[in-house]
Amino acid sequence: MERVEFQQEQMLTELKDLEQKGLFSKSEIKSIMKRRTAFESALVRRIPKKGDFLRYAAYEMGLEALRRRRLKRLNLPVAAPSISDFALVRRQFHIFERALRKFKADVALWVQYIELAKREGARALVGRISARALQLHPNEPALYVFAAQHEVDNLSPPAARALLQRGIRLNKENVPLWTEYVKFELGFVEGLRRRWDVLGVGGASIVTDTREDVSEEARREIMQGGIVMAVISEAAKANPHLHLFRSLHALVNTYPTPLRASLLGHLHGLLAETLPSDPAALKMHATRFLPASGEPEASEEFVDRLKAANEELLGRARTLGGAVPCAYAEFVEEWCQQRELDPNLRKYLVGCLRSLTAEADVDARVLAAHVRLLSADAGDLEKAVRQGRKYTQGCRDGAVWLARLDAERLAGVGEAAVAQAWAEARRAVAGEGRGRVWMWGLGEGDNAKETCEGLLRDSIGEGELHVTLAIHYATRILHRVGAAPTATTRVGNLRRVVSTYLVTGAFFRAVFAHEARLEDAEKVLEMLYEAWRQREGLAVEASLAWADWLRGHGQSGRAAEIIGQTRGAADAWWRMLETAK
């Protein structure tokens, strides 16, 4: 308690000053002392908690905000600064310093401290905090950005550049840090340009630094974006991934600069060199001149740009093959889904995609995209059905069959024809997408229950597919047949499902979680627990789930009994409780 008493003694002078100025009454001063004593007592515990420090700091921030409002309202005469004018802010800093001595590894705490110092205008302190944080956390890019922004705000671009370069040396693969560095250099160049415009002097006749005579060619290179291009080149060399190019493209495309066209040209030139056959990179390169918003425009220029992008990407799809045709199909679908797109442009894009489907060994995803696009136009539904039936001949890909099924349903070919196509799809499709095909026809109809039960019988022995259908049947179908089922009804339904079908631990986990969200769940969950724990190797998992629900609903004693009855559950239970704390 000696440390608490020491802190109390440090408060006396400032509290007396606050009372003498009439900003706080005597009873308020006593309340402040009481609250601070409670906070200080929490901080000196054997194992301190970060939350105690943050609550204390938040209280002091609120106290300082109240002091400033009262000072403004009372309109006191101007006087020499006294201790109460800065003591509350100083205490906030002191709390964070004490917190960081205990929690040096907490980056978020460092960031909060830096933001507080910035907000209070403590520029020198911000620099010192940033330096200390970077010494302890050299691999945290956000700290370099904070420190660089502080230097920029204090008109020191060289220091900001040095910080960002140091951060990049230690974090070469960090995309946000490279993006911030490019943004900084863009801002630096634009700052020079604006300053020269204000001076009324052309960029070719003024030096960038009065202490150094820089050649005209070098100055011209800087103003044409030479520094920014060099940084982009280094970024592409250090981190040759599409994520970096997308981030830089978004930055340059939205930054207000006359250098946009040249910088985008340089960036996409590097993209073509670095990722010459990557489908997503080829799509990004082809669409570089299209609107950044992704929305069509009513102009001839937009039509020309869309046509150029389409022809470039279509040509790449034909020559390179592989996954590039899928990227082209994605491009066509994205633009055709825009309602504002001219119908003639839509037909043009769909026609180009149709020409790609005639290529040998075309990817099934391209065929599926073509059927989906035809289905989206009411006038092309019959064509969509014809193409879907043609594409699914001998096809085992789920996406193509799903596109055909959707087309037949939209075209209204009849329930019998749709049911027959769905049965063909279930027999034909294998691998990825099989589950979606089997679930496709389980809609909201009156016969959904009978249909799902038939599928469950057909899928016995299909492993994961059978379990997926059983989960859907238990959590969706049985809950929407007739009125909302009571707990007794749900118990009977689930007993029948568990005894009739081949359910696994995944089934019990999913159904247990679903039932746990309902109000009258206890009776149903107990039945699930009893069935779950009888499965070989699942007793511990079942006991933990049931005990956790009981504990959360005020039945800790019963939960302890469940854990005690299950061999091997005690250790896992205590680990779960520790994690919850």
N, C-alpha and C positions, 0 to 999 in steps of 0.2 A: 504493500500500500504506500510505501515511501514515494514511489514514482508518481502515483496518483496525487499525493499531497504536493509534490513538487510542481506538477502541472497546475494544480489549483492555485498555488502561490503565483505562478506566472500570469494567471488570468486577472488578478486583483486590479492592477493598474488600469487595464483597458476597460474593465467593467465599471470602475469608479468614474472613468472619463465619460462613458456612455450615459451613466446616470446624471452626471453633472451637466451634460449638454441637453438633457431632457429627452433623449431619444428612446430610453427605456425607463420604466418605473422600477421602484425598489422590488416589488413583487416579481416583475419580469426578470430582473437581475438574479433573484433567488432561483427562479425556475431555470434560467440559463445555466447557473452553477450546478443545479441538481442534474440536469440533463448531461452536461459535460462530465460530471463525476461518474455518472453511469457509463458513458461511453469510454472514459479513460479506464474504468475498472474492467471493462470487457477487453480492452487492448492489452492488458498486462497478464492475461491468463496464460497458462503454460503452453497451450497450442492455440495461437491466435487464428482468427478467421478473417479472410479478406472482406467478407460482407460487413464485419464490424467497422473496419476502416472506411469503407465506402458509405455506410450509413452516417458515420460521424462527419465525413466530408460533406455529404449532402445536407446535413443539418446546418453546418457552418455556412454553406452557400446560401441556404434559405435565410439564415440570420443576416448575412451581409446584404442580400437583396432587400430585406425588410428595413435595415438601417439606411440604405440609400433612398428608399421611398419616403421614409419619415424625414430624412434630412432635406429632401426636396420639398416636402409638404410644409415643414416648419419654416423654411426660408430663413435660416439663421444668418446673422451677419458674417461677413468674410473674416476669418481669423487664421492665425498660423496653424498649420497642420498639427494635429495631436495624435497620440498613440492609437486612439480608436478609429482613426481614418484608414489605417492600414493593418491593424492587428488581426481582424477577422480573415482577411485575405492571406496574411502571413500564416495564420493557423491552418488554413486549408493546405497551403504548400507543405507545412510541417507534417500534417497528417499523411499526405502522400509520400513524403520522404520516409516516414516511419514504416509505412506500408511496403514501400519498395525495398527496405532493408530486410523485410521478412519474405517478400515475394518477388525476388529479382527476376525470376524466369517468366513472370506473367507479362506478356507483351501488351495485352489490352490495358493493364494498369499503367504502363508507361505512356501509352497513347492518351489515356484519360488525363494524365498529369500534364502532358504537352498541350492538350486542348485547353485545360484550365489556365495554364500560364499564358497561352495565346489570348484567351478571352479577357484576362486581366491586364493585358498589355505588357507583360514582363518579358520583353524581347531577349534580354541577355540570359534570363533563366531558361527560356525555350532552347537557346543554343546549347547551354550546358546540359540540360536534360537530354536533348537529342544526341549529343556526343556520348554521354554515359550509356544511353540505351543502345546505341550502335556498337559500343565496345562489348556489351554483353550479348547482343543479338545481331551479329554481322550478317546472318542469313535471313533476316526479316525485311523483305523489300519495302513494306509499308513504312517502315521507319526512315528509310532513305528518302522516300517521297515526302514525308512530313518535314524532314530536315531541309530538303532542297526547297520546298515551298516557303519555308521560313526565310531562307537566304534570299529568295526572289522577292519576297515581301519587303525585305530590308535592303533592296537595290544592290544585291551582290551576286549577279549572275555567274561570275567565275567560281565562287564557292559552291553555288548550287550545281554547276556543271561537274565540279570535282567530286561532289558527293554522289551524284548519279553515276558517274563513271566508276567510282569505287564500288558502289552497289552492284553494278553490272559485272565487274570483274569477279565478284564473289557469287553472283547469281545469274550466270549467263543464260540460263534457260527460262528465266522468269519473263513471261510475255507482258504483264502489266508494267513492269519496270522499264522494259524497252519502249513501250508505248509512251510512258511518261517522259522518257528522255527525248524521244522524237518530238513530243508536244512541247517540251521546253525549248528545243532548238528552233522549232517553228515560231514560238512566241518571241524568241530572241531576234530572229530575222525580221519578223513583222514589227517589233518594237523599233528596230533600226530604221525600217522603211517609214514608219509614221513620224519618227523624229526628224528624218531628213525632209519629209514633206512639210512639216511645220516650219523648218528652217528655210524652206523654199529653195533648196539646193538639190540638184540632180544627184542620183546615187553614184554617178561616175566621176563626180568632181569633189568629193569630200572623203576624208579619211575616217576610218572607224575608231581610231584612237589617236588623239593629238600628240601622244608621246612617241608614236611609232609611224614611220612613213611606210604605208602599205601600197603595193603596186596597184595600178588601175585594174589590171586583169584579175588580181585576187579579190578586190572589192566587188567587181562585177560577178565573179563566181559565187561569192557569198550571197549577194542579193538575188541570184538566180537559183538559190537553194542548194548550193554545193555542199554546205555543212550537213543539211538535213538528209540529202541523198547519201552522203558518206555514212551517216548514222544508220540509215535504213539498210545499206549494204552490209555493214557490220552485224546488224541484227539478223539479217537473213543468213549470214555465214555462221553465226553462233547458234542460231535456233531455226534450222530449216524445216519448220512445221507450218501447216496450214493455219493453225490457230493464230500464229504471229501475223501472218499476212492479212487475215481477216481483221484483226485488231487494228493494224496500221491502216488498212483500207478504210475502215470506219472512221478513224481519226482524221485522215487527210480529206476524206470525202465530206466531212462536216465542218472542218476548220475553216474560218473565213480568211482565205489567203488567195492572192492571184497566182500563186505557184501550184495550185491544185492539179492542173492538167499535166504539167511536167513531172510533178512528184508521183502522180498516179501512173504515168507512163513508165517511170523508173521502177516503181514498186512492182508493176505487173511484168515488166521485163525480167526482173529478178525471180518473180514467181514462175515464169515460163522456164527459166534456166534451172531453178532449184527443184521444182516438182513437175517435170515435163509430161508425165503420164498419169498423174493423180487425178481421178475423176472429179472430185470436189474442187481441186485447183483449176482444172480446165473449165469447169462451169463458172467459177468466180472470175477467171480471166475473160471469158467470153461475154459476161454480163457487166463488165466494168463500166460501160458507158450508159447503162440503163439507170433509171431514177433510183436514188438511194432508198426512197420510201417503199419501193416495190409496187407502186401503184401506177397504172397506165395513164398516159397524158394524151390529150386531144391535139396532137400536132404532127406535121409531116416528119419532123426531126425524130420524134419518138418512134414512128413507124419504121424509119430507116435504121434506127439503132436496134430495134427489136429484130428486124430482119437480119441485120449483120450478125447479131449475137446468135440467132437461131442457125444461120448458115455455118458460122464458125464451129459451134458446138456439134451440129449434125455431121459436119465433115470429120471432126475428130472422132465421133462415135463410129462412123463407118470405117475409118482407117485404123483406129487403135483397138476397137472391140473391147472385150473384157467387161469391166463395170462402167465404162464410159457411156454406153447406151442407156444404162439405168439413170445416170446423172442427167442425160438429155431428157429422158421421160419425166424426171422430177422437175426439170426446168419448164417443160411444156405444161405439166399439170399446175404448177404454181401460177403461171400467167393465165391459163384458161379458167382458173377458179376466181379470177378477178371479175366482179360483176361489170365494172366499167369498161372492160376490154371490148373493142369493136367486134361484132359477130364475124365479120370477114377475116379479121386477124385470127380469131379463134379457129375458124375453119382452116386457115392457112397452116397454123401450128399443128392441128390434129392431122391434117393431110401429110405434113412432113413426118410426123411420128408414124403414120400408117406406112409410109414408104420404108421406114426403118424396120418395120415388122417383117418385111419380105426378105430381109437379109438371112443368110444361113446361120443357124445356131444362135439366134437372137435370145437374149435373156428373157425368162418367163415374166419378170417384173415389167418389162416393156410391153408385153402383150396384155398384161393386166391393166396397165395404165391406159392403153388404147381403148379397152372395153369400158373402163370407168369414164373416160372422157366422152365416149359416144353415149353412154347412159345418162350423162348429165344434160344432154340436149334432148328434149321431148321429141323432136323431129327425127332423131337418129336411133330411137329405141329398137326398132326392128333390125337395123344394121348392127346394133350392139349385140342383140341376141344371136344373129348369124355369125358374127365374128367370134363371140364367146364360145359357141358350139364348135366352130372350126378350130380355135386355139386349144380347146380342151381335149381334142382327139389325141389320145396317147399321152396326155400331159399328167404329171403327178405333182405339180406345184399347187399349193393351196391358194396362193394369191390369184392365179388365173381362174380357178374354180369359183372362188368367192366373188370375183368380178362378174363372172357369167351368171351366178345365182342371183346377185343383186339386179342384173340387167333383166333376167327373166321375170323376177317379181315386179319390177317397175313396168315392164311391158305388158303385164297382165295376161300371160300365156295360159293361165289356169292353174288351180291348186294341184291338180294331178300331175301336170307337166313339171311344175316346180318341185313337187315331192319326188318325182322320178329323177330329176337332175340332182337333187340333194343326195339321194341314195347312191347315184353313180359317183358323186364327188367323194362320199365317205369310203367307197370301195377303192377309188383311184388314188386319192391323196396319201402320200407317205412323207415322213420326216417333219420338218418345221412347217407349222401352219395346219397340221392335222387336227389339233384340238379346236381351232377356230372354225374349221369346216364342220366338225361334228356339232358344235354349239350353235351354228348359224341359224338353224330353224327353230330354236327354242325361244320363241317370242312370247307374246302376251295372250295368245289364243286360248280358247276354252279347252283344247285338247293338249295343252302343253304338258300336263302331268303324265298322260298316257304316252305321249311321244318320248318324253325323257325316260320313263320307265323302260320303254322298248329299247332305247339307245343303251341304257345301263345293262340290259340283258345281252345285247349284241356285243358290248365291249368287255364282258367278263374275260379276264385273261390278257387284257391290253395294258395292264399296269397303270402308269401315270394317267393315261387318258380316262380309264375307268374311274379313278379317284377324282379327277377333275369334274367329271359328270356327276358323281355322287355328291360332291361339295355344292355344285350348282343346284342340284335337286333338293338338297337339305336346306340350303340357305336362301334360295330364291323361289323355286317352284312351289314348295310346300307352304311358303309364307304368303303367296298371293292367290292361292286357290280358295275362293269363297271369302268369308269374313276373316278378320284377323284371328288366327288360331290361339286358343288358350294354352296355358302351360301344360295342362293334362293332355291336350291334343298333340302338342309338340313332342311330349315324352313318348306317346304312342307311335307317332310317325318316325321318330329317330330310332326307337327300338327296332322297328321294322326294317329301316335302312341298314342299321348295323348288323342285324342278323341275316339279311338277304344278300347284301352285296359285299364285295371284297374291299373293305376300307382299311386304311393304314393310319400311321401317326399324323400324316399331313391332313387327312380328313378330320381327325379329332381336333387338331390345333385350329383349323379354320372354322369349324362349326362351333367349337367352344368359344372362340373369340367373338363370333357373330352373336351367339346367344347371350354372352356376358354383357352386351350393350343394351339388352332389353330389360324392362323393369321387373317382370315376374320370372326371373331367370334361375332362381336357386334350385327349384325342383328339377328343371331340365339339366342344369349343369351337374347336379349330383348324379343323375342317371348317366350322363356322358362320362363322368369321372369313373364310375363303377365299370362301365364297358371299356374305357380306355386303359385302366390299370391292369385289366385282365389280359391285355395283349402282351406278348412276349417282349421283354426289354423296354416297355413303355411305362412301367409303374412309377418310376421316379418322376418322369416328365408330367404324368397325369397328376400326381400328388402335389407337385410344385404349382401347377396351374390352378388346381382347386383350392389349395391352401392360400395362395396369393389372393384369389377372389374373396375368400372368407375373411382374410385379414383386412382387406379394403372395405368390407361391409360390417366391421365391428365384431367379428367372431374370431378373435385371435386365439382364444383357448381351444376352439374346435380346430383351427388351423394347425396348432401345435400337436394336437392328437393325430391328425392326418399324417404329419411329417414323422411323428414317432412310430407310427405303424408301418412305415415304408423303409425298408433297408436301403441305406445309401443316400437317403434324401436329405439328411440333416446338414451335411456340409454344404450342399448346393443351396439349401434354404438360407443358411446364414450368410453365404456370399450374396444371395439375392437381396437380403435385408441391408447388408452393408452398401450395396450398389444403390439401393433406394434412398438411403440416408445421404 
